[in-house]
Every structure is written in structure tokens, then in C-alpha cells.
Amino acid sequence: MTHSETPETMDLPLDPPLDAAEARVLGCLMEKEATTPDNYPLTQNATISACNQKSSRDPIMKLDPGTVGGALRSLERRELVRSEFGARASRYRHQADRSLELTAPQRAVLALLLLRGPQTGAELFTRSERLHAFDDVDEVLYTLERLASRDTPLVVQLPRQAGQRGERFMHRLCGEVDVDADVASGPASAPTPPASDIEQRLADLEERVAELESRLDDGD
């Protein structure tokens, strides 16, 4: 998609758009399907823990049970999430593949954009290892182009900012992206390096806590 196209002329993929809590919940369900398959689908408690992780999230959020529960119910009405009855607690799985017609690579990219906001192709490639095995950055960029070139685009490319090596991309599930405001905000921060060993251990610990909470919910 070229920058000459006018975002205002594009239909939104969701009407009404997702709010911040719905976007975080949907992104978490998409992520955990890949990273913790033994603990998927998620209970509401596990979903809350995933939403409030301090690693692999931007911005870091502190969503309460009522907000997450409301987001899950709203996403279920939109047919983006489906609930299933467990032994003691309902569990939730996303239906983004069907509702948004996503391939596995597209799901991985979209999940990262939902969880971390605008990112370059290189950042997405670095962060996607646990979600999908992309061969290289070019494959990520091809996936983004496919999402951006739909009749109703799911992704928009942001103009390159001064001092920035690559263009960033953002999802459109929360509404139209204000490209002019993004440019006016100034140069982006330096690209985020690969996760350190400590950061990865923190992510693993958070996922382990969510798994234990989920087992307690089901009385295992």
C-alpha cells in the first residue's frame, strides 16, 4: 500500500472498532495459542494474567477482572472469541482466523501488532519466533503487504520517520490510524534489541503462573 492512498476512504475491518481492552484480550488469546498450547484455551484468570504481563507488552496495562470479562463477552458477540465450558471455569479461544480470514503468518504478525503497537518488519521478525517461524524479514514484509492490500486492509504502513531505518506498520482493528499524528510525534525510539535472557525468563515465569492459575480454576 502506498502513502498516497487516503486512509479515510478505506472501510474499517471492524465496526465498531475494538477498544484497548478488547485488542489486548484478542492479542493475548492469539499469542497464547502458539506459546502455551497445553494451557489453551485460556480461563478468564489466565487471560487477565496474560493481559497484564510486564514483558512483551506495550503499553503495560493493569486490567481488572470486570474489564477483561466484559472484553471477552464483547469479543464473543463479535464472533472473534468462543467460550467453552470447563470443569470449573469457562475457557476462551479466539476465532480470528475464521472471522478475519487469517493465515498462520498473518495471525502471528497481527497478534504482535495488537500486543506491542507499531513495529518495523525487523522488529516483528525478531519477536515472532515463538509465534511463527518466518524465514527472514522479507517474508514478514510480504505478510504485512498481504494484510495491507486487502479490500478492507487490516494493517497500514506508517511513513518513515527521521532517523528511522524502516517503516513501521500498525493494525487497524482499533480504528483508523492517525498517520499525520504519528509523523508529527517525531523520530521513533531505537529498535528494540532481542529479548535478554532475563526478559525471556520473566515471560516464561508469567506464562507458568497463568498455567497454574488455569489449573486451579479447573480444579486439577
C-alpha positions in Angstrom: 0.0 0.0 0.0 1.4 3.4 -0.9 1.3 6.5 1.3 -0.7 8.3 -1.5 -3.8 6.3 -0.5 -6.1 8.1 1.8 -6.9 6.1 4.9 -10.2 7.8 5.3 -11.5 6.2 2.2 -10.9 2.7 3.5 -13.6 0.7 5.2 -12.7 -0.4 8.7 -12.3 -4.1 9.3 -14.5 -3.9 12.4 -17.5 -1.7 13.1 -17.3 -0.5 15.8 -13.6 -0.8 16.2 -12.1 -2.7 19.2 -11.3 -0.7 22.3 -7.9 -1.1 24.0 -9.0 -3.8 26.4 -10.6 -5.9 23.6 -7.5 -5.5 21.5 -5.3 -6.7 24.4 -7.5 -9.7 25.1 -7.7 -10.8 21.5 -3.9 -10.4 21.1 -3.3 -12.5 24.2 -5.5 -15.3 23.0 -3.8 -15.3 19.6 -0.4 -15.3 21.3 -1.0 -18.0 23.9 -2.5 -20.4 21.4 1.0 -20.6 20.0 3.2 -20.1 23.1 1.3 -22.2 25.7 -0.8 -24.7 23.7 -1.1 -27.0 26.8 -2.8 -24.2 28.6 -5.1 -23.1 25.8 -7.9 -22.2 25.5 -7.5 -19.8 28.5 -9.6 -19.3 31.5 -10.6 -15.7 32.4 -7.9 -15.7 35.2 -5.2 -16.8 32.8 -6.4 -14.2 30.3 -6.1 -11.5 33.0 -2.5 -12.6 33.7 -1.7 -12.6 30.0 -3.1 -9.1 29.5 -1.2 -7.7 32.5 2.2 -9.2 31.6 5.1 -6.9 32.1 7.1 -8.5 29.3 6.2 -8.5 25.6 3.5 -5.8 26.1 3.4 -2.1 25.0 1.8 -0.4 26.8 1.9 -2.3 30.0 -1.7 -2.5 31.3 -3.5 -3.3 34.6 -6.9 -4.7 33.5 -9.2 -5.8 36.3 -11.5 -8.9 36.1 -14.6 -6.9 35.2 -12.8 -5.2 32.3 -11.4 -8.5 30.9 -14.7 -10.3 31.4 -16.5 -7.5 29.5 -14.0 -7.6 26.7 -14.4 -11.4 26.4 -18.1 -11.1 26.2 -17.9 -8.3 23.6 -15.4 -10.3 21.5 -17.7 -13.3 21.7 -20.6 -11.2 20.4 -18.4 -10.1 17.5 -17.6 -13.8 16.8 -13.9 -13.2 17.4 -13.9 -15.4 20.6 -15.7 -18.5 21.5 -16.3 -19.7 25.1 -16.1 -23.4 26.2 -17.3 -24.9 29.5 -14.5 -26.4 31.6 -14.7 -28.4 34.8 -15.0 -25.4 37.0 -14.4 -22.4 34.7 -15.2 -21.3 31.2 -12.3 -21.2 28.8 -11.9 -18.9 25.8 -10.3 -19.3 22.4 -10.0 -16.8 19.6 -11.7 -17.2 16.2 -9.7 -14.6 14.4 -8.6 -17.0 11.7 -12.1 -17.6 10.6 -13.6 -14.1 11.3 -10.7 -12.1 9.8 -9.6 -14.8 7.3 -6.1 -15.1 8.6 -3.3 -17.4 7.6 -0.8 -18.6 10.3 1.8 -16.0 9.4 -0.8 -13.2 9.3 -2.1 -14.3 12.7 1.4 -14.1 14.2 2.0 -10.6 12.8 -1.4 -9.3 13.8 -1.0 -10.6 17.3 2.3 -8.8 17.8 0.8 -5.6 16.5 -2.1 -5.9 18.9 0.2 -6.5 21.8 3.0 -4.1 21.1 1.7 -1.4 18.8 3.5 -0.1 15.7 6.6 -2.0 14.7 9.0 -2.4 11.8 9.4 -5.6 9.8 12.7 -6.3 11.5 11.2 -5.9 15.0 8.3 -8.2 14.1 10.7 -10.8 12.7 12.8 -10.7 15.9 9.7 -11.0 18.2 7.8 -13.6 16.2 10.0 -16.7 16.8 7.6 -18.3 19.3 4.5 -17.5 17.2 5.6 -18.4 13.7 8.8 -19.5 12.0 9.4 -16.8 9.4 12.4 -17.5 7.1 13.5 -13.8 7.1 12.4 -10.2 7.3 11.3 -10.3 3.7 8.7 -12.9 4.5 7.4 -10.7 7.3 7.2 -7.8 4.9 5.3 -9.9 2.4 2.8 -10.9 5.1 2.3 -7.3 6.0 1.8 -6.3 2.4 -0.9 -9.0 2.1 -2.7 -7.7 5.1 -2.4 -4.1 3.9 -3.5 -4.8 0.3 -6.9 -6.3 1.1 -10.1 -4.6 0.0 -10.5 -3.8 3.7 -6.9 -3.6 5.0 -6.1 -5.0 8.4 -2.7 -3.2 8.5 -1.5 0.2 7.5 2.1 1.2 6.7 3.3 4.4 8.5 5.6 6.9 6.8 9.2 6.5 7.8 10.3 9.0 10.5 13.5 10.9 10.5 16.3 8.7 11.8 14.3 5.5 11.4 15.7 2.6 9.3 12.5 1.0 8.3 8.8 1.8 8.0 6.6 0.8 10.9 3.2 -1.0 10.5 0.1 -0.8 12.6 -3.1 -2.8 12.8 -6.5 -1.2 12.0 -8.7 -3.2 14.4 -9.0 -0.3 16.8 -10.0 2.1 14.1 -8.2 4.4 11.6 -4.6 5.1 12.4 -3.7 8.8 12.5 -0.7 8.7 10.2 -0.2 12.5 10.4 0.0 12.4 14.2 2.5 9.6 14.1 4.8 11.6 11.8 4.4 14.7 14.0 5.3 12.8 17.1 9.0 12.8 16.0 11.6 10.1 15.5 10.8 6.6 16.8 12.9 5.2 19.6 15.8 3.0 18.7 14.9 -0.5 17.5 14.3 -2.9 20.4 17.1 -5.5 20.7 16.3 -9.2 21.0 14.9 -10.1 24.4 17.6 -10.7 27.0 17.8 -14.0 28.9 16.2 -12.3 32.0 13.3 -10.9 29.9 12.7 -14.4 28.4 12.8 -15.9 31.9 10.3 -13.3 33.1 8.0 -14.1 30.2 8.3 -17.9 30.9 7.6 -17.3 34.6 4.5 -15.2 33.8 3.2 -17.9 31.5 3.8 -20.6 34.2 1.9 -18.5 36.7 -1.0 -18.3 34.2 -0.9 -22.0 33.7 -1.1 -22.7 37.4 -4.0 -20.3 37.8 -5.8 -22.0 35.0 -5.3 -25.5 36.6 -6.7 -24.1 39.9 -9.7 -22.8 38.0 -10.4 -26.3 36.7 -9.7 -28.0 40.0 -6.8 -30.0 38.6 
